[in-house]
Amino acid sequence: MKKTEYFKCIQKRPDRSIIKEEWIEQVLTHPLKEEIQSDGRIRKWARIKEMDGRALRVILLNDGETVHNTFFDRSFREDR
């Protein structure tokens, strides 16, 4: 998995260090929802069973491969 330097740095935070790479892969391979941001970055979401179904958001660079950010998205709604 390709990662930005920003991602490598931000993943050291206590609230982000709990996010497993296998969960990121799950979001990338089986997203519930995808959006393209105005800057070309790609947002993908999936629910993580091991985290009580919370939605994990993964943001990729516009190459569609490089992970830039990940976090549990409290405001995620599948119907929007």
Secondary structure, DSSP 8 states (H G I E B T S, - for coil): -EE-HHHHHHTTSHHHHT--HHHHHHHHHS-SEEEE-TTS-EEEEEEEGGGTTEEEEEEE-TTSSEEEEEEE-TT--TT-
